[in-house]
């Protein structure tokens, strides 16, 4: 957790003056307040389906207020597993996990959650299509052809096998007991259950929906809030579900409003239009903290900012060029210039949580900043100065444009001709009909194991491999080891080798820095930010007098 004080804020940005209006929560008349949250983006795919909306922005609106799993992530704690819709679980063997369901849990439509809903939530119809429970094979969206408007989107089966490569099925033992059967051993089955995607839906609501799109705009779940209104690219309003199994929700409504411009989010917060303003860059912290009655909740989170290389580009097909690009970046300069030193450069694609299972590779570091080495590598590659596109969104990530401009200048200084191409959405970023190059991304750790993000984001069913940006046969073989081995030392050795390949020998990405989240809010709310993109508005994180 990053600690800010008034003096630090003054150094980042001068105080903002001006009269203030009462925020919406204070204007609420009734037993419970409502809040309005300004975000830069609500969802990327315009659905509220956790299998389809695999994104940072999706995490914020989907968890933990709407969707829940059998095992929950401890959002306000160490991010580890806690009981959720299941009260207990046990291993029967290295391929089988049995869970006892919490009895009396109600869905938003009044149905009781049972084993039938759980089994359907992991079914072929809901997630996997006709894919087989076997890892190591890349599943491309073109392999799955939806035949009706009720079928899942073509990308979902591949995402399903990214998250559950070897799940063979869920057995209903009785009304409140299920068994997850894997085709192979997997030491991470428990972790997969609290990762994004493995949440439980109401079977009847799915069956009654006329189309997938209709269902995905208003899914029926068990969370403390239900979908009252969703206006894609505009707003999402969640309403309190008073039959929630873990107690009456403290807020009447939560409304997420899409406000792309940082200045508009800050001004709206300070004027009382919004109660929270998310994704503030450090240079805006002073505007909030130096205004009486406001504060910034902040933390480094389990997410790293990275760049991804697309080897469909003929220049980037040469690993020497990609290696040169990784050595041309002065990450410490970026952290100091744009983040005020309020985040860190991690040890490659690793998280401190890996230490809990002794899977952290000691002594590993990001490629050194060495401009001369970068120039030498480019000379060896015979690089002639041809342009390399760098596709950017307008601050989907905090400081994204400024970071891209600094990186481009650093690349240009070693002789790389990198040209920024501004894009409007992720569809344009991922478009392969024009010459690709470098793109921004981030990588999250969700289950305290290098499976995430190394295998999920760069293994055989990762986005780069499914989109044909990059592939590596040894990485795919090592991914199988990570997914199926029960030998910790063998898995750790495989992970160490994967770091060598993906960051040194055949780079697919470069790590820039650990991500940090800064959320402006009214101090009197008493709410606390999680070390994550998710915003927890359950009773346990809202003061009784809030």
Buried (B, 14 or more C-beta within 10 A) or exposed (E): EBEBEEEBBBEBBEEBEEEBEEBBBEEBEEEBBBBBBBBBBBBBBBBBBBBBBBBBBBBBBBBBBBBBBBBBBEBBEEBBBEBBBBEEBEEEEBBBBBBBBBEEBBBBEEBBBBBEBBBBBBBEEBBBBEBEBBBBEBBBBEBBEEEEEBBBBBBBBBBBBBBBBBBBBBBBEEEBBBBBBBBBBBBBBBBBBBBBBBBBBBBBBBEEBEEBBEBBBBBBBBBBBBBBBBEBEEBBBBBBBEBBBBEEBBBBBBBBBBBBEBEBBBBBBBEBBBBBBBBBBBBBBBBBBBBEEBBBBBBBBBBBBBBBBBBBBEBBEBBBBBBBBBBBBBBEEBBEBBBBEBBBBBBBBBBEBBEEBEBBBEEBEBBEBBBEBBBBBBEEBEBEEEEBBBBBBEBBBBBBBBBBEBBBEBBEEBBBBBEBBEBEEBEEBBEEEEBBBBBBBBBBBBBBBBBBBBBBBBBBBBBBBBBBBBBBEEBBEBBBBBBBBEEEEEBBBBBBBBBBBBBBEBBBBBBBBBBBBBBBBBEBBEBBBBBBBBBBBBBEBBEEEB
